[in-house]
Amino acid sequence: MRSLERHRDAGAYALGVLDEADAFRFEDHLVGCPACVLTLDELELPARQLAWYDRATPAAVTPCAVPGAALLEGALREVGRRHAVRRGAWRCALVLAVVLVLGAPAVALMAAAGSGPERISARDARSGVAGTLTARDRAWGTELALTVRDPAPGARVRALVAVGRDGAEHTVTTWRTRAARTVEVPAAAALRPERTDRYEVRTADGERLLTLWP
């Protein structure tokens, strides 16, 4: 198979939808292709969000779109055309094709465009809570992915709060911890990165456990 077609397999590989033989051939291609290594790194967050959507959506829910092979092939042709014009457009079109394959809702398509992510890591010596927050600027706000380790015993409700530069507080999401376990929490905030002063992980009654400064 030609190299360009192997490049196109990056999205399917990131989502784990290649069959065993194609996955093996792509991994062999990956050894000598830095471009595909970079593409996989960029698709890591969208792939994780799609997996989360799949787990969170009941089986009875019908996807918003179920495209056929012709639509996918057209999207892939567009990927090749745009790659010759601008590398950034190649990445965007590739993610678009991946989302179309799964028939994900339109909101997932919005996640394909935007600037590179900012990663923030911190640990609070008092509470023992540690976390890494990935924040990506979007037209509608900020796409977030929080990985947090909370040593508190038993199940506890936690909240991620975005604090604006004007001091206004916005609760982004809440979750229930599992004792001394690392939890991944996908989220989205209406507050744009340039208007955000910091993020805080808090208890249900408002005690601050961790502060993450952009």
N, C-alpha and C positions, 0 to 999 in steps of 0.2 A: 504494500500500500504506500502511496506517495506521502512525502513528509507533511504536506499541507493537510492531508486527511488525518494524519496522526495528531497534528496540532488541534484539529477540530474535536478530537476525542477527549481533550483535557476537561471540558465541562462534564461530560458523561462520567469520566473517571472520578472526578471530584465528588459526584453524587452517588458513586457506587453502582451505576446502572449498566456498566459494560459487562458482557459475559466473560467467563474465565479466560478464554483464549485471547479476546481483544484486550483485556486488562493486562495480560502477560506481555503482549506485543507493545502496548503503550508504555509499560514500565521499562521495557528494553529501549524504547525510543527516548524515554525520559532521561536516561543516563547521559546521553550526549546532546540534550536540548535545554539550555538555560532558559530559553523563552517559555517553554512549557512549565518549567519549575516555577518561574515567576507567575505565570497564569494560575497555577494551582494555589499558590500563596494568596493571590487576590480573590480566588473563588472560595476560599476556606470559610469566610464569614457568611456569604450568601448560602452556601451549601448547608452550613449548620442551622441557619434560620429556616430553610426549607424542610430540613429533617425535624426541627422543632414543630413547624406547622403540621407536618404529617402526623406526628405523635399527638398533637393537641386537637386535631380535627376528627370528629366521629366518623366512622365508616359510612354512615348514611348520607353524609354531606357530598353533594355532587360538585366536582371541580368546576370553576367558572369557564374553563376552556379545555377542549379536548382536540387539539389540532391533529391533522393527519400528516402522513409522510411528505406530501407535497409542500405543506407550509414549512415544515422543518427544513426541507431541502432548499427552499427559497431563502430562508433565513441564513443558512450556511453559505449560499452563494453570495449573499449580501456581506457576510463577514469577510469573505475573500476579497471582494471589491474594495471595501473600506480599509482593509489592511494596507493596501497599496497607497491609500491617501493619507491616513493618519493612524498611528499605532493605538492611540487612545480610543478611537472609534472601533477598532478591532476588538478590544476588550469588552466594550459595552455591548456590541452585537453578539459576542460569544455568550455572555451572561444571559442576554435576551433569548437566544436559542435554547439554552439550558432550561430556563424557566418555562418556555413554551412546551418542551418535551414533557414536563411534569404536569402541565395544565394547571399551574398555580394561579391564585387570584391576582387581579391587576395590581394590588398593592405591592406584590413581590417585584413587579416590573419596575416600580419606582425605586427600588433599592439598588438597581443596577447602575444608576448614574450618581456621580458625586465625586468629591475629592478623596484623597487617600485618608486612611484612618489614623487617629491619634491614640496611642496606647499609654495608659497611666497605671502605675503600680504603686502600692503603698501597704504598710502594715502599722497597726496601732499597738504600741507596746502595752498600753493599759488593758485593752479589751482582748488582745491577741488575734483580732480579726485581720485578715490579709486579703487583698484583692487586686485584680487587674481589670481595668475598664478600657474597652475599645470604643472610641467615639468617632463617627463618620458624619461629616456635614452633608445634609440633604436639602433639597428645595423646600421640603415641608417641615424641617426641624433637624433633629440629630438621631441617627441610628446608633443604638448602644448594644453592647454585649458585655456583661459583667461576669467574671469568674471570681468567686469569693469562698474563702475557707473560714468557717466560724467554729471556734472550739467550744462554744457553750453546750452543756449537756442537754439532751432532750430536744424536742421539736419546738422551734420558736418562730414567730412571725417577724420578718425583717422588711425594711422599706428602703428603696433607693430614691433619694431626693436631690433634685437639681436646684441649686441656689443661683439666682441671677445676679448680675452685676448691680442691679438696683436693690438687692436684698430680698426680692420676692422668692418664695419657695414653691417648688412644683414637685409633687410626689409622682415619680415616673412609673414605679411598679412596686409590688409587694410579693413576697414569697415565703415559704415555710422551710426552715433549715432542717438538715439532718445532722445529728451530733457529730462534730469533728470530721465533717465530710466537705469536699469541694463541690460547690453547686454552680452551674452555669445558668445565667439568667439573661435571656434576650429581652430587649426593651426598645422603646422609641419615645423621644421627648419632643414636644413642640418648640421648646427653647433652642435656638440656634447656638452653635459653639461660641461664636463671637460675643454672645450675650450671656454666657454661662461663666460664673465665677468659680464654682467648685461643685463636686458631687459628694453626697454624704450617705453612708449606710447607717440606718437608725433602727432602734427597736420599735415595737408597735406603739409604745408610749412616748416616743420622741427622743430617747437617749442616743447620742451620737456614738457610734462604734468605730467608724472609719471615715477619714476625709481623703478625697482624691482630688488633687489640684491639677488642672490642665496646664 
